[in-house]
Amino acid sequence: MATQDTQAKPKKSLIINAFVMMCSGHQSPGLWRHPEDQSHRFDEVEHWVELAKLLEEAKFHGIFIADVLGGYDVYKKGLESAIIAGAQWPVTEPLAVIPAMAAATRSIGFGVTVSTTYEQPYHLARRLATVDHLTKGRLGWNIVTSYLDSAARNMGQKEQAAHDDRYAQAEEYMRVMYKLFQSSWRDDAVQLDRSKGIYTSPELVREIGHKGKFFDVPGPMIVHPSPQRTPLLLQAGTSRAGKVFAAQHAEAIFVSAHAAAVCAKSIAEVRQLARDQFGRDPSKIKVLALATPILGRTEEEALAKLKDFRQYASTEGALALFGGWTGMDLNLYGDEEELRQVESNAVRSTVEAYARFSPANSKWTKHTVAEHVSIGGNGPVFVGTASQVANGLEAWIEEADVDGFNFAYALFPQSFKDIIELLLPELRRRGLFWDDYAAPSGTYRENFYGKPGQKHPIEEHVASTYQWRAGVPAGEHTIPE
């Protein structure tokens, strides 16, 4: 519940994204079986265009699209459970559909997950810049280093590189991307001078000459500067290496946990790192938490929806997802085995974190875990009226200092329709959500910061130091290392 002290503080204008994936169910495996669910249409362009139009009319900031490059094969040491349950399987490629959504809308942004681990930066920079052009600057990039060994094997490796090694590579990857996006072309390099026959001034395009431990990229960038130059930068890592990476590079951080207390310390650490090590204003780094609202006009109606959803949820699919997220195969344990008493410290501590915030369950078996994960994945499920759900969101804002939410669905698209019809009006009534885009027809970054004209990374962000600005001679702007 929101306290009087909370009410007295200045209100945050929340950033609201829809959290989706190019698959069925996403965070709620098995719900594709529900007669009202349409998530199986994920391979139809109309499916995504309809969603984009629906969410833009409601003034969502963006559509945040998750992605993986491999299947969830830890549970039972194979893919069968994920394949049968449709647990993030099959998954299609997210960048492909964004231009279609952009063509049907004007202002909503599109955050897409792309890994730094399995693709050369030059190739990805070209693809991201192209989509930023086609969307008129409404692209965000969720930077990940990947976490599934199944993906590594399909990319020609025996297993993933060590965690910190992946982040070391990602750090150099970002420097290459900034050089390509920000330094290779001057802002005004494209002339389109018909009288002189000059399309682009060659002296305003240059090689980046990057030579590093992981990448050798001479350049120049093959795509001219896009509206944002660098897409809005999103990130989701919470390890020590992930926090340092986010503190330097992220404009928004995506967190997922079942309770605000789990996130609060991590969020505070990232903001302190950003200030102390990278000279950034911590308030400029926005944190978005995963949440799944199940809404009713009455509490009874919302609880009835949850009960209805439970009968379609897939416990096997949930255990497959849990295995991929944690690396733990709960099939190794008996149906009635109390997981807080097994020999594995990792399993005990992970399950204890779940149990700590769900005291209603006295015994935690693998089936308890599956029920917990099967609706809403690794995030809280808020069940109730719009007022009750808004109270829950405000408690997260107060305790964890989050700036917005990535709303997942139980039913597609009905969960989003419920959010639009019931929750957003309540958030507006409380002064927590805007009435319209700050920059209609603007870029994702302009609307993200609520600052028309802020198309490029803000001055204090590391990417800004790479930008070759209009009018600056080549000799007066060196490319940072």
C-alpha positions in Angstrom: 0.0 0.0 0.0 1.2 3.5 -0.7 1.9 5.4 2.5 1.2 9.1 3.3 4.9 9.7 3.0 4.9 8.2 -0.5 1.9 10.4 -1.5 3.8 13.5 -0.3 6.8 12.9 -2.5 7.0 14.2 -6.0 5.3 11.8 -8.4 7.3 9.9 -11.0 5.8 9.9 -14.4 6.1 6.2 -15.1 7.7 4.7 -18.2 5.4 2.0 -19.4 6.4 -0.7 -22.0 4.6 -3.8 -23.1 6.9 -6.9 -22.6 6.5 -9.4 -25.4 8.5 -12.0 -27.4 8.1 -13.4 -30.8 6.6 -16.6 -29.4 3.5 -18.0 -27.7 3.0 -17.4 -24.0 6.3 -15.7 -23.3 6.3 -15.3 -19.4 3.2 -17.6 -19.0 3.9 -20.9 -20.7 0.8 -22.9 -21.6 -1.6 -19.9 -21.6 -1.7 -20.2 -25.4 -4.2 -23.0 -24.7 -6.7 -20.5 -23.3 -9.6 -20.0 -25.8 -9.1 -16.2 -25.6 -5.4 -16.1 -26.1 -4.0 -15.0 -29.5 -0.3 -15.3 -28.8 0.0 -18.2 -31.3 -0.3 -15.6 -34.0 3.2 -14.3 -33.3 4.3 -15.2 -36.8 1.7 -12.9 -38.5 2.6 -9.3 -39.2 -1.0 -8.2 -38.5 -0.7 -9.5 -35.0 2.2 -7.1 -34.2 0.7 -4.2 -36.2 -2.6 -4.5 -34.2 -0.6 -4.5 -31.0 1.4 -1.5 -31.9 -1.7 0.5 -32.8 -3.5 -0.6 -29.6 -0.6 0.4 -27.4 0.1 3.7 -29.1 -3.5 4.8 -28.7 -3.1 4.1 -25.0 0.3 6.1 -25.0 2.6 3.3 -24.0 6.2 4.4 -24.3 7.3 1.3 -26.1 7.1 -2.3 -26.9 10.0 -4.2 -25.4 10.8 -7.4 -27.3 12.7 -10.2 -25.6 14.7 -12.7 -27.5 16.9 -15.9 -27.2 19.1 -17.7 -29.7 18.7 -21.2 -28.2 16.1 -23.4 -26.5 15.6 -24.2 -22.8 17.3 -27.6 -22.5 18.5 -27.8 -18.9 15.3 -29.3 -17.5 15.4 -33.1 -18.1 18.6 -32.4 -20.1 16.7 -31.8 -23.3 14.3 -29.6 -25.3 11.3 -31.8 -25.2 9.5 -30.1 -22.3 10.0 -26.6 -23.9 8.9 -27.8 -27.3 5.7 -29.5 -26.1 4.7 -26.6 -23.8 5.7 -23.9 -26.3 7.9 -22.4 -23.6 9.7 -19.7 -25.7 9.8 -22.2 -28.5 9.5 -21.6 -31.4 10.9 -18.1 -31.5 11.1 -15.8 -34.6 13.5 -12.9 -35.1 12.3 -9.6 -33.6 14.0 -6.9 -35.7 12.2 -8.1 -38.8 8.7 -7.0 -37.7 9.5 -3.6 -36.3 9.4 -1.6 -39.5 5.8 -2.9 -40.1 4.7 -1.8 -36.7 6.4 1.6 -37.2 4.7 2.1 -40.5 1.3 1.8 -38.8 2.2 4.2 -35.9 3.8 7.6 -35.2 5.2 7.8 -31.7 5.6 4.5 -29.9 9.1 3.1 -29.5 10.4 -0.4 -30.1 13.1 -2.0 -27.8 14.6 -5.1 -29.3 16.9 -7.6 -27.7 20.1 -8.4 -29.6 23.2 -10.2 -28.2 26.7 -8.9 -28.4 28.1 -12.4 -28.2 27.3 -14.0 -31.6 27.4 -11.2 -34.1 30.1 -8.9 -35.5 29.5 -5.3 -34.4 29.8 -3.9 -38.0 27.0 -6.1 -39.2 24.7 -5.3 -36.2 25.5 -1.6 -36.4 24.2 -1.7 -40.0 21.0 -3.5 -39.1 20.2 -1.3 -36.1 20.9 1.9 -38.0 18.7 0.7 -40.9 15.8 0.1 -38.5 16.4 3.4 -36.7 16.0 5.1 -40.1 12.9 3.1 -41.1 11.2 3.8 -37.8 12.2 7.5 -37.9 14.3 7.1 -34.7 12.0 4.9 -32.6 14.4 2.0 -32.0 15.9 0.9 -28.7 18.5 -1.8 -28.3 18.4 -4.1 -25.3 22.0 -5.2 -25.0 22.6 -8.7 -23.7 25.5 -11.1 -23.7 23.3 -14.3 -23.9 22.9 -17.0 -21.2 22.0 -20.3 -22.9 24.6 -22.9 -23.7 22.2 -24.2 -26.4 22.7 -20.9 -28.3 26.5 -21.1 -28.0 26.5 -24.6 -29.5 24.4 -23.5 -32.4 26.9 -20.7 -33.0 29.8 -23.1 -33.3 31.0 -23.1 -29.7 31.1 -26.0 -27.2 29.7 -23.8 -24.5 29.3 -20.1 -23.6 32.4 -18.1 -22.8 32.8 -17.3 -19.1 30.4 -14.7 -17.8 33.0 -11.9 -17.2 34.7 -12.7 -20.5 31.4 -12.1 -22.3 31.1 -8.7 -20.6 34.7 -7.8 -21.4 33.9 -8.6 -25.1 30.7 -6.6 -24.7 32.6 -3.6 -23.4 34.8 -3.5 -26.5 31.8 -4.2 -28.6 30.1 -1.0 -27.4 33.2 1.1 -28.2 33.1 -0.2 -31.7 29.4 0.5 -32.0 29.8 4.1 -30.7 32.6 4.7 -33.2 30.4 3.4 -36.1 27.2 5.1 -35.0 28.7 8.4 -33.7 32.2 9.0 -35.1 32.4 7.6 -38.6 30.1 10.2 -40.2 29.7 13.9 -39.3 26.1 14.8 -38.6 25.8 16.8 -41.8 27.9 14.5 -44.1 25.0 13.8 -46.4 24.8 16.8 -48.8 22.3 15.8 -51.5 23.7 18.6 -53.5 22.1 18.2 -56.9 23.9 21.2 -58.6 27.4 19.9 -57.7 26.5 16.2 -58.0 27.7 15.5 -54.4 25.6 13.0 -52.5 27.9 12.8 -49.5 31.0 14.8 -48.8 33.9 12.3 -48.6 35.9 14.4 -46.2 33.0 14.1 -43.7 33.2 10.3 -43.7 36.1 8.5 -42.1 37.4 5.1 -41.1 37.2 4.3 -37.4 40.4 2.2 -37.4 39.4 0.0 -34.4 42.0 -2.6 -33.4 41.2 -4.4 -30.1 41.4 -7.7 -28.3 38.2 -9.0 -29.8 37.5 -7.0 -32.9 39.3 -5.4 -35.8 37.0 -3.0 -37.6 38.5 -0.5 -40.0 35.2 1.1 -41.1 33.9 3.5 -42.2 30.3 2.8 -41.2 28.3 1.8 -44.3 25.0 3.5 -43.1 24.6 7.3 -42.8 23.7 8.7 -39.4 20.2 7.6 -38.3 17.8 9.9 -36.4 19.1 8.9 -33.0 22.6 8.0 -34.3 22.8 5.4 -31.4 19.5 3.7 -30.6 18.1 4.1 -27.1 20.3 1.8 -24.9 18.6 -0.7 -22.7 20.3 -3.4 -20.5 19.2 -6.2 -18.2 22.3 -7.6 -16.4 22.4 -7.7 -12.6 25.8 -9.5 -11.9 28.7 -7.4 -10.8 30.0 -7.2 -14.4 26.5 -6.4 -15.6 26.1 -3.6 -13.1 29.4 -1.9 -14.1 28.4 -2.3 -17.8 24.9 -0.8 -17.1 26.4 2.0 -15.0 28.4 3.2 -18.0 26.1 2.3 -21.0 22.5 1.8 -20.0 19.9 4.5 -20.4 17.3 2.1 -19.0 17.8 -1.0 -17.0 15.3 -3.9 -17.0 15.0 -5.8 -13.7 13.0 -8.9 -12.9 12.4 -10.4 -9.4 9.4 -11.4 -7.4 9.9 -8.7 -4.7 11.0 -5.1 -4.7 13.5 -5.8 -1.9 15.5 -8.1 -4.2 15.9 -5.3 -6.7 16.4 -2.4 -4.4 20.0 -3.0 -3.5 21.1 -3.8 -7.1 19.4 -0.6 -8.4 21.1 1.5 -5.7 24.5 -0.1 -6.5 24.2 0.7 -10.3 23.2 4.3 -9.6 26.1 4.8 -7.3 28.5 3.2 -9.8 27.2 5.5 -12.5 27.8 8.6 -10.3 31.1 7.6 -8.8 32.9 5.9 -11.7 31.3 7.4 -14.8 30.2 10.9 -13.7 26.5 10.2 -14.6 23.4 11.6 -13.0 21.9 8.5 -11.4 18.4 9.8 -11.9 19.0 9.8 -15.7 19.3 6.0 -15.6 15.7 4.7 -15.6 14.9 1.3 -14.1 11.9 -0.7 -15.4 10.6 -3.7 -13.5 8.9 -6.8 -14.9 5.2 -7.0 -13.7 2.2 -9.0 -14.7 -1.1 -7.3 -13.8 -4.3 -9.5 -13.6 -7.1 -6.9 -13.3 -10.8 -7.0 -12.6 -13.5 -4.5 -11.8 -13.7 -6.2 -8.5 -11.2 -8.2 -6.5 -13.3 -11.3 -6.9 -13.3 -10.9 -10.7 -9.5 -10.6 -10.8 -9.1 -13.7 -8.5 -11.5 -15.6 -10.8 -9.3 -14.7 -13.8 -6.2 -16.0 -12.0 -8.0 -19.2 -11.1 -9.0 -19.6 -14.7 -5.5 -18.9 -16.0 -4.0 -21.5 -13.6 -5.8 -24.4 -15.3 -4.0 -23.7 -18.6 -0.5 -22.9 -17.2 2.1 -25.5 -18.0 4.2 -26.7 -15.1 6.6 -28.5 -17.4 7.0 -25.3 -19.5 7.7 -23.3 -16.3 10.3 -25.8 -15.1 12.0 -25.6 -18.6 12.1 -21.8 -18.3 13.4 -22.0 -14.7 16.1 -24.4 -15.8 17.3 -22.0 -18.6 17.2 -19.0 -16.3 19.1 -20.6 -13.4 21.0 -23.6 -14.9 19.2 -25.9 -12.4 17.5 -29.1 -13.5 14.7 -29.6 -10.9 13.9 -32.9 -12.5 16.7 -34.3 -10.3 14.5 -33.9 -7.3 11.4 -35.9 -6.2 7.8 -34.6 -6.5 7.5 -34.0 -2.8 11.1 -33.2 -2.0 11.5 -29.9 0.0 14.0 -27.9 -2.1 15.1 -25.8 0.8 16.6 -29.0 2.3 18.5 -30.5 -0.7 22.3 -30.7 -0.9 22.6 -28.1 -3.6 23.4 -24.7 -2.1 22.4 -23.0 -5.4 19.0 -24.7 -5.5 18.4 -24.0 -1.8 19.3 -20.3 -2.0 17.3 -19.8 -5.2 14.2 -21.4 -3.9 14.5 -19.7 -0.5 14.4 -16.3 -2.4 11.1 -17.4 -3.9 9.8 -18.7 -0.6 10.8 -15.6 1.4 8.3 -13.5 -0.5 5.5 -16.2 -0.7 5.0 -17.3 2.9 1.6 -18.8 2.1 3.5 -21.9 0.9 5.0 -23.9 3.8 6.7 -26.5 1.5 8.6 -25.7 -1.6 8.8 -28.5 -4.1 9.6 -28.3 -7.8 5.8 -28.1 -8.4 5.5 -25.1 -6.1 8.3 -23.4 -8.0 6.6 -24.3 -11.3 3.3 -22.8 -10.1 5.1 -19.7 -9.1 6.8 -19.3 -12.4 4.0 -20.5 -14.7 2.2 -17.1 -14.7 4.4 -14.0 -14.8 7.7 -15.8 -15.1 10.4 -14.3 -12.8 8.4 -11.2 -11.8 5.5 -10.3 -9.5 1.9 -10.9 -10.4 -0.4 -8.1 -9.2 -4.0 -9.4 -8.9 -6.9 -7.1 -8.0 -8.8 -4.0 -8.9 -7.0 -1.1 -10.7 -6.6 0.6 -7.3 -5.1 -2.5 -5.7 -2.7 -3.1 -8.5 -1.7 0.6 -8.5 -1.0 0.3 -4.8 1.3 -2.6 -5.5 3.1 -0.7 -8.2 3.5 2.3 -6.0 5.0 0.1 -3.3 7.7 -1.0 -5.8 8.4 2.6 -6.8 8.8 3.4 -3.1 10.9 0.4 -2.1 13.0 -0.2 -5.1 13.1 3.2 -6.7 12.0 2.0 -10.1 10.9 4.4 -12.8 8.4 2.3 -14.7 7.3 -1.2 -15.7 7.6 -3.7 -18.5 4.1 -5.2 -18.3 3.9 -8.9 -19.4 0.7 -10.6 -20.4 -1.1 -13.7 -19.3 -3.5 -13.5 -22.2 -2.6 -11.8 -25.5 -3.9 -9.2 -26.2 -6.6 -9.1 -23.5 -4.1 -8.5 -20.7 -3.0 -5.3 -22.4 -6.6 -4.3 -23.1 -7.3 -4.7 -19.3 -4.3 -2.6 -18.5 -5.5 0.1 -20.9 -9.1 0.1 -19.8 -8.6 -0.3 -16.0 -5.1 0.4 -14.8 -3.9 3.3 -16.9 -6.8 5.6 -15.9 -6.0 4.9 -12.3 -2.3 5.7 -12.8 -3.3 8.9 -14.5 -5.7 9.8 -11.6 -2.7 9.4 -9.3 -0.4 11.6 -11.4 1.8 8.6 -12.4 1.3 8.4 -16.1 1.2 11.0 -18.9 -1.8 12.0 -21.0 0.2 12.0 -24.3 3.6 11.6 -25.8 6.1 14.4 -24.9 7.2 14.4 -28.5 4.4 13.2 -30.8 6.0 11.7 -33.9 9.4 12.0 -32.1 12.1 9.5 -31.4 12.1 6.8 -28.7 14.8 8.8 -26.8 12.8 12.0 -26.8 9.7 10.4 -25.4 11.8 8.2 -23.0 13.3 11.3 -21.4 10.2 13.4 -21.9 12.4 15.9 -23.7 11.6 17.0 -27.2 14.8 17.6 -29.2 16.8 15.0 -27.3 17.3 12.7 -30.2 20.9 11.8 -29.6 22.5 10.4 -26.4 22.5 13.0 -23.6 25.7 15.0 -23.0 26.9 13.0 -20.0 26.5 9.6 -21.7 29.7 8.0 -23.0 28.3 7.7 -26.5 28.1 11.5 -26.7 31.9 11.8 -26.5 32.1 10.0 -29.8 29.7 12.1 -31.8 31.2 14.0 -34.8 28.9 17.0 -34.7 27.9 19.2 -37.6 30.5 21.9 -38.5 33.4 20.3 -36.6 36.4 19.8 -39.0 37.8 16.2 -39.1 41.0 17.3 -37.4 39.2 18.8 -34.4 37.4 15.7 -33.3 39.4 12.6 -32.6 37.7 9.3 -32.1 37.9 8.2 -28.5 39.4 4.8 -27.8 
